[in-house]
C-alpha cells in the first residue's frame, strides 16, 4: 500500500478525534450550565389557546408588576387562636412583605371559621426566577415568629421554591447516576476495559455539544428549557448515544473476527451500521419534533431540544467512535480481543432462542401476542386525569403539608380562587351569577390588596376572585369551574372569562386529550414512512409499527396496575401517556430497525427464514445490551423527586425491556419467519454480491456455509 494512503488512513480518524476532543473541551461545561437559562414557571404548562391562558394574560393589567403569592397558614397548637397570636401574625405578615424579593404588600391575618387557624398572603416579585427559594425562606423565618402556632407556606411561590429544590443539582446528580449505571453495565457485559470508557466519552461529548447549542438557542428565546426538559435531554442523549455506539462497536468486533485488516473491518462495519443508526436517529428526532403540534408549551419545548440531542448522538456514534475504534483496532476490546480466525461458532442463549423461533414460530408469536394483549387489556384503566398537588412530589414537601393544613381549616379552594375577568359594566351581574353556582363559596372583587377599597378597573374590565368549596386540584373543583364558566358566559355583554389554577388544570387535561389524538397518529405515520424507505417493503413496516404500538399499550396496562398498587400514585399527569408514547414508540422501533436491517441483509444471501435466524443470533446480544442500558439510563430519572419524571422513568424503562426481550426477541422474528418471503412484499429479495473493501477482496464476508458469530451476551 502506498505510504500516502497509509498516512491518510491515520490522518482522517486522528483529525476526527482531535475535533471531538476540542468540542468536548469547549462545550463540556454546558451540560452543567443549562440551569442558567431554564425556568420552572408554571405558566409554561398552560395550553396556548385555552381560556385560562387568556385570563393569565388579562390579569397582568390588574397588577402593576407581576407578583408571586405566598399563602401563610398558622395552626394553633393549643385549641383556639388567641388575640396575641392574631397580632403577632399581622406583624409577621408586614415584616415578611419587606424581605428581599418582597413587594411590600401583604393581606391581613384572617381567622378560620373554627377559630383554630389564621391565613394571610404575602406578595413576592414575579421575576425572582431561581432565587425564589431564598425569598420564600426569608418569609418563613419572619412568619415563624408567632409563638404557640405551627406555620406553613403554600401557594405558587412555595411550590416553585420546592420545585427549585427538587431540580437543584440536577445536572451533576442525574448525569453522574446515569453514567455510573451505564459504565457498570458495559463493564459487566463487554468484559473490556477501554470500550465502555470510549462509549461513555462519546455520549458525554454529544451531550456537551447538544447542551451548548440548546443554551445559545435558549438565550435568544428560540427554544425554552425547564427542569423536566433539562433532565430528559440528558437521559435521551446518553441513552441514544450509547445504543448507537453499541451497535457500531458490536459490528466492528464481528468484522474483526473475519478480517485481519482493521481498516477493511471498520469500512464494512460503518457501511452496514450507518443506515440503521441514521434511520433510528431520524425516527426519534421526527417523533420528538411532532411534539411541536402540542398545545402545551412544555411539550413543544421538548421537541426541538430533544431532536438536537439525538442528532448530536448520531454524529458522535458515526464519527468519534469509529475513529477511536479503528485507531485502537483489537486493542479497544482488551482483554477480550476478537480473534481473526474467520469467525467463531455460534453459541449461547441467542442460538437457542433462534432455534425456538425456527422450530415453533406460530406457537412463539401466539404466546408473545397473548402476553402483550393480556397486559394491554388494563391500559384503559390508567388514570391520566392529573394528580393532586399532594402527589406532585415523591417525598412530601413543605408546600404540600401547608396546603393540607390550609384545607383543614379553610374552604378547599382558599388561596387558589377561580379568577373571573369581565366587562366592568356587567361586573355585578357576573358576580351574582357566579355566587349562585353550586361549589362556589364566595365571590369578591379584586381591589389590589387594599381592604375596603373599590374594585380595581383595568382597560374597562373587573376581576372577581371566586373561592371554591373544594380543593383546587380536585375533580369536584374542576366540575365547579365548568358550571362557573357556563354561568358567567351566559351573562349578556359581559364577555366573562374564567381562569386560575383549577381552570388551568382542567384546560390542561382537555388539551392533553387533544394532543394525544393529534400527535399519536402523526408519530406513527412518520415512523411508518421511515420504515418503508429503510426496508423497501410495506408488510414489514406495518408489522413493526403494529408490534411497537401493542408493546406501548401493554406497558400502559402494566403501569395502570403498578402505579396505584405498588408506588401509591392515584393517577398520572395528563402528559405522561403522550411522553411515554413518543419515547417508547420512537426508541422501541430502534431495536426493530437494528434487527430488521440485519435480517434483510442476511435474507439477501440465505433467504428470509434462514436470514431471520441469522439476524436474530447476530444482533441478539448487542440489542439486548442496548435495551438494558437504555432502560437503566431512563430509570436514573428516579433520582429527581417528582412523580411526573418517576412515572416517565418506569414507563420507558419497563417498555424498553418489554420491547427488547419479548417483542424484538420473539414476536417479530417469529412473525417474519412465519411470513417468509411475503415479509418484503411488494419487493422480492435477490441474492446480493458480498461487499468488497478497498483492496478488491470481499473483506472476509461470511459465506453461506459459515456460522453467524454470537452477540455480546451469550
N, C-alpha and C positions, 0 to 999 in steps of 0.2 A: 504494500500500500504506500502511495506517495506520502512523503513527510508532511506536505502541506495539508493533506486530507486528515492525517492524524492530529495535527495541530487544531484544525477546525473542529474535529470531534470533541476535543477537550475544551476548546475556547467557548463554544456555544453554551454548554451546561455551566461552565465556570462563570460566564457573564450573567447567566440567569441566577445563579446562586448569589453573586455579588449584588445584583439588582434587588433580590428579595431581602438580603441582609440589610441593605441600605434602607429599603422601605420599612422593614421591621424596626430598625433603629430610629428612624424618623417618626414613625406613626404608632409604634407600640404603646406609647403612653396614653393614646387617645381612648383606649379601652377603659381607662380609669377616669376619663375627663367628661364622658357623656353626661354625667350628673350635673355638670355646669350648665348645660343647655336643656335639661329636662324639666318638666313641670308636671306636678300631680294635681293640678287644678281640676276640681270636679266638673267644671264646665266642659272639659274635654270629652266627657261621656254623654253629652246631650245630643239628641238627634238634631241635625241641622235644620230640618223643615218642620219640627214639631211645635205645637202651641206653647209648650213650656219654654222652649228656646226663645221664642218671640217675647215671652214675658221677661225672661232673663235679660234680654236686650232693652226692653222698655223700662225695667225697674232702675236702670242706671240713671235715668233722668231724675229720679226722686232722691238720689244721693249725690251730694257734691263730689265726693270721691268714693270709689268702691270700698266697701268695708267687709270685714270677715267677722261675724259674731261669735263670741264665746258665751255659751249658756252656763251660768254658775248655779249650782243647786247645793243648798245646805240641808242636812237632815239632823234634827236634834237627837242627841244621844239619850236623853232622859225625858221622854214624853213630849210636851208641847214646847214650841219656840217661845223664848222669853223676850221681853221688851229690850233687854240689854243685848241679846243676840240680834234683834232686828236693827238696833242702832249700829252695832258693830258691822253687820253685813252691809248696811248702807254706806258706811265709811269705807269699808273694804272695796266696794264697787267703784267708788270715786277714786280711790288710790290706784286700783287696777287699771282704770281708764287712762292713766298717765304713765304707764310703764313704757319702755322703748317699744315702738310699734303700735302703741295705742293711739286712738283718735281724740281722747279726752271726753268721749261720750259714753255714758252708762245709764241703764234704766234704774228705777227704784227697786228695792228688795221687796218682792211680792210674796205674801204668805199663801200656803196651800189651804184648801177648804178644811182639811183635817187638822190644821194648825201645827203639824209636825215638821214642816219644811218651808224653806224660803227659796226663791229663784230670782235671778236677775241676768241681764245681758250686758256684756262689755264689747264694744266695737273696736276691732283692730283694723289696721290699714289692709286694704285688699291686695297690695303689691309686695307683701313680705316675702313671698316665694319660699326659698329654702330656710329662711330664718324664722318662719312662723313658729317653730318649736321653741325657740328662745323666748319669744313673746308670750306664748302660752305658759311656759314655765314661770315667767315673771308674774303673770296673772295668778297662777296657782299659789305662788308664795304670798301674795297680798291677801287673797280671799281665804287662805288657810289660817288666818289670824283670829277667826271667830271661835271663841272658846266654847267647848261643850257641844260641838257640831261636827259631823262628818261632811266633807266638801267634795264635790266632783265637778269636772268641766266637760260639758257636752257641746254639741253643735258643730258647724262646719270647720271652725278653726281648730277645735280639739281633734276632730277626725283627721284633718290634714296634718296635724302635728304627729299623730300616731302613724299615719301613712309615711311621713318623712322618716320616722324612726324605723319603720319596717324596711324601708329601702336604703337606710343608711349603710354604707359599706357594701352595697350590693355588687359593685364591680369586682372588688377583691375577693369577697366571700364566695360568690357564685362561680366566678372564674376558677378560683382555687379548688373548690369542691369538684366542679365538672372535669377539670384537667386531671386532678388526682384520681378520680374514678376511671377515667379513660386510660391513664397510664397503667394502673394496676391491672385492668382487664387486658390491655395489649401485652404487657409483660407475661401474664399468665397464658395467654393464647398463643403468642408467637414464639415464646421462649428465646427471644432475641433482645440484645441489649441496646443496639443502635436504632433499629427500626421504629420502636414506639416513640423515641425522642424525635426522630425525623417527622413522624406523622403529627405529633403534637406541635412541633415547631412550625410546620406548615399551617396548622389550624390557627395558631397564635398570630402568625403573620397575616393570614386572611382576616382575622378578627380586628387586628390593629388597623389595617388599610380600610376596612369597611367602616369602622368607628370614626376614622379620620374624615372619610367622605361624608358620613352622616352628621358629624359635628359641624362641618363647614356649612352643609345644607341647612341644618337646624339654626345656625347662627343667622342665616339670611332669610329665615322664615319659609324655606321651600318645603321642609318636612317638619313634623312635630314629634318630639320624643317625650315619653313619660316613663315612670319606673317599670311598668309592665313591658312596654316596648323594648326598653333597655335590657331587661332580663331575658326576654325571648330572643333578641338579636344575638346575644352571647351564646345561648344554647343552640340556636339554629346554625350559626356559623361553625361552632366547634363540632356539633354532631354531623353536619353535612360534609365539612372538610375531611373529617376522619373517615366517614363512609367512602368518599370518593378516593381517598388515599389508600384505603384497604383494598379496594377493587383493583387499582393500578398495581400496587405492590404485590398482590397475590398473582396477578397475571404475569408480571415480570419474573417472579420466582418460578412460576410454571415454565416460562420460556427458557430460563436459565438451566432448567433440568434437561432441556432438549438441545441446547445450543451453547457451546463453549464461548462464543463471542458475545460479550455483554452488550455491545453496541447493536448488533443484529437482534438480540433478545429484546432490548428496550424498544427498538423500532417496531417490532411486531406487537409487543405488549401495548405500546402507546396507540398504535393504529387500531388495535382491537378494543381498546378501552375508551378512546376519545368519544366515540359515538354514544355509548350508553351513559357515560358521565355527563356529556353535554346535554343529551336528551333529558337525563334526570334533573340536572340543574335548571334547564328550561322549564320543565314541568313544575318544579317547586316555585320558581320565580314567577311564572304566569299565575299559578294558583294563589300566590300572595298578592300579586298585582290586582287580581279580581276583587280583593277587599276594597279597592278604590270605589267600587259600586255601592259600598255600605253607606248608610245614612248616619252612622255613628262615627264621630271624629276619631276616637281611639282606634277603631277598627281600620279606618282609612290610613291612619298613621303607620300601622304595622306593615301595610302593603309595600310601599316603596322602600322602607327601611330594611325589611326582611329580604326583598329582592336584591338589594345592593349587597347584603351579606352573602347570599347564595352565589352571586356572580363572582365575588372575591374568593369564595371557597372553591369554585370550579377552576378559576385561574391558578390558584395555588396548587391544586391537585394535578393540574396538567402542565405546570411549568417548574415550580420549585421542586416538587418531589421527584419527577423523572430526572432532573438534573442531578440531584443528590444521589439517587439510586444508581444511575449509570456511572457516576464517578467512583462510587464505592464498590460497585459490582456485587459479587457474592459476599463481600465483607459487610454489607448492610444487614445481612441476616445472621451475622455471627452471634453465638457459636453454632447455630443450626444452619450452616451453609448448604444451599441446594447443590447436590452433585450434578455434574454434566455427564450423565450416563445414558442419555436418550430416553429418559422417562422412568418413573418408578411404578411398581404395581399398585393397582387400586386397592385401598384397604380402608378400614374404619367404618364409622356409622353411616356415611353417605352412600357407600356401596350397598349396604343393607337396605337403606331407605329406597334407593333406586331399584333394588331387586323387588321390594314390596310393590312399588308402583308398577313395575313391569309384569309381575305375576297376577296381581288383582287390581287393575286400575279402577274398575267400576265400583268395587266394594270400597276402595280407598276414598274416591271422591264422594261417594254416597255418605260414608261415615263423617267425613270432614264437613260436608254440607249440613248434615243433621246437627252436628255440634254448633256450627255457626247459626243455623236457623233457631235452635233452642235458645241460644244467648240473645239473638236479635229479637225474640218474641217479647222480651222485657223492655226493649228500647222505648216504646210509647209511655212507659210508666216513669221515665226520668222527669223529675220536676225541674224545668228550666225557666221558671217564672220569676227568678230573682231570689235573693236571700235577705233576711233582715239584717240591720246593722250589727246586731249581736253576733252574727256569724260571718261578718266581713273578714275578721282576723281568725287565725287558727288558735292563737292564745288570746285570752281576754285582755283587752286594752283598757286604759283608764277612761277613754271616751265612751266605751260600751257600758262600763259599770256606772258611769254618771248618767247615761241615758236611761238605764234601768231604774236608777234612783229617782230620776225626774218623772218617769212614767208611773211610779208607785204612788206619787202624791199629787200629780197634776194631770189634766186631761192628756190622753195619749199623744196628741199632736202638739203639745206645748213645745215651743222652741223651733218647730218646723211648720209654721202655718202655711196654708194654701194662699197664694198671692193672686188677688183678683185686680186686674187693671182695667179700668172702664172710663168712658167719657164722663167728665165731671158733671154735666147736666143730668146724667142718669144715675149718679152715684147712690142716692138714697133708695131708688127703686131696685138697683142691683143689690144693695145691702139687704133690703127686705127679702128679696128673692133668695139670697144666699143664706140668710138666717133661718129661713123656713125649710132648708134642705136637711133631711134626717142624717145624722152623723156629724153635723157642724155644731160645735159648742158655742162659739161666739164669733162675731164679725166686728172688727174695729178699723176705722180709717187710719192710715199711716200718717203720723204727724212729724216724723223726723226725730223722734226721741224726746220732744218737749211735752210733759204731761199737761193735758188740758188745752193744748194748742189746737188751732184749726187744722183740718186736713191739708196736707201738702198737695199742691196742684202743679203738675209739670206738663207743659205742652197741651193744656186743656184736659188732662187725664188725672184721675184719682186712683190711688192704690188702697185696696182693702185687704186686711190680714184676717183670714178665716182660720180659727183654731179648730182642729178636728178632734172628735171624741176618741178616736182610735189611734194607736201608734202610727206614726207617719209612714213606716215601711210595711204596714200590714195590708193584706188583701182587702180588709174592710175599709181602710182609709182610701185605697185606690177606687173602690166602688163608690165611696162618697165623692171623690173627685169627679167621677163620671156623672153622677147626679148633679153636682155643683155646676159643672160645665153646661149640662143641659138646661139648668135653671137660669143661669146668667146669660147664656146665648139667646134665650127666648125673650129677654127684655128688649123692647124695640128701641133702636137708636143708641144702644149702649156700646156696641162693638166691644163687649167684655171678653177678656181672655183670662184663663186660669193657669197659673204656673206654680212654682215652688217645688220643694223636694219630692212630695208624693206624686205630683203631676209629672215630674221628671222621671220618676221610677216607672210610672205607668206608660209614659210615652216611649221610654227605652224598651220596655217589654214588647210593646206593639211594633216598634221599629225592628227589634231583633227578629221577630217573626217575618217581617217583610224582607229583611236582609237574607235570612235563610232561604226564603222562597226564590230570591233572585240569584244569590251567589252560588248556592249548591249546584244547580244545573249548569251554570256557566263554567264553574271549575271542572265539572265532569266532562263537559264538551271540550274544553281546552286540552285536558288530558287525553281524551279520545282522539283528537286530531293529531297530537304529537305521536301517540302510539301507532296510528295509521301510517304516518310518514316514516316512522322508525322501522316498523315491522313489514311495511308494504303489504298489508293484509287488512281485511275487515273483520274476519271472525276472531282472530287472536286479540285485537284491541278491545272488541266488545266483551270478550270473555274476561280479560284482565280488569276492565273497568267494573264489570259486574261483581267480580270476586272482591275487589277492593272496597266497593260500596257495601257489600254484605259484611265484610270484616269490620267496617266502621259501625254499622248497625249493631253487630254483635258486641262491640266494645261499649257502645252506649247502653246496651242491655245489662252487661256486667256492672257498669258504673251505676245504673239505676238500683242495683241490689247492694253494691258495696258502699256507696256514699252514705245512705241513711243508717245502714245496719252495722257497718264497720267503722267508718270515720265520723259518724254522727252529724253529717250535713243534712239539713232539711230540704235543700234544693241546690241549684247552681245558678250562677249569673246567666242571664239570657244569652250572652255571647259565648259561653263555654262550648255548647254544641257546634257552633259555627267555627270557632278556632280549632276545636278537635277535628272537625271535618277537613278543613284546609290542610292542617298538618298531617293528619293520618292518610288522607287520600293522596296528597302530593308526595309525601315521604314514603308511604306504603307502596305506591306504584313504582318507586325507585327499585325496590328489590325484584319486582316482576320485570322491570326493564333489564336489570343486570342478568336475570335468569334467562329471559326470552331472547335477548340478543345472542347469548351463548348457545341457546338451543337452536336458534336459526342458523348460526354459524356451523354447528355440528350437523344439523339436518341437511345442509347443502352437501355434506360429504357422505353421510351414512343413512339418510332417510330420517323421517320425523320421529318414529318411535325410538330408534336407537339414539337419535340426536337428543331426545328428551332425557334419556337415562344418562348419557354422557354429560350433557349440560348440567343436570342436577348434581352429578357426582363432582364435576369440576368446580362448580360455584357454591355448593352447599356450605362448605366451611367458611369461606370468606363472607358470604352474605349473612350467615348466622352470626359471625363475629361482628359484622357491621350493625346488625339489628340489636345485639346485646349492648354494644357501645352507645348507639343512639338512644335506646331505652334508658340506659343508666345516665346519659347526659341530661335527658329531659327530667328524670327523677330528681336531679340535683336542684330543680326549681323548688323542691320541697323545703329548702333551707330558708326561703322567704316566707314569713308567717302570714301569708294571705291565702284565704280559701280559694280565690279565683285561680291563682297560679298552682296551688296544690292539686286542684281538680284537673287543670290542664296537664300537669305532670303525670297524674295517674292515667288519664285517658290516652295520652300519646305513648307513654311507656308501655302500658298493657297492650294497646292496639298494635304497636310496632312488634312486640314479641308474638302476639297472636298472628299477625300477618307473616312474620318471618318463619315461625315454627310450624304453623298449620297451613296457611294459605299458600305460601310460596314453596314450602317443602313437600306438601302432599296434594292439596286440592288442585292447584294449577298444573303441576306435572301430570297428575292422573287424568285430568280432563283433556289435556293436549295429547297424551298418549292414546287415550280412547278415541279422540277425533282423528288422529293420524294426519295424513296429508291435507285433510279438509281444514285444518287449523289455519293454513296460509291462503285460503280462498280469498279473492279470485286468482291469486298468483300461484303458479306451480314452481316449486324449488327444483333446480337442476344442480348436479354436482359442479362445484367450482374448483378451479385450479389452486394448488397451495400457494400461499403468499410468499413472495420472494424478497430477500433482503437486497441490499445494495451491491452485493458481490455476485448476484445472479443465481445463487442457490436458494433452496427453499427455507433456509433459516432453521432447519431441523423441524419443520412442521410435521406433526404426527400423521402417520398413515392409518388407514382404516383398521389395520390389524393391531395397532398399538393401543394399550390401555390409557385411560384418562387419569392423570395424577389426581390424588385426592385433594380436597380443600384444606383449609388451615386446621379446622377442628376435626379430629378423626379418632 
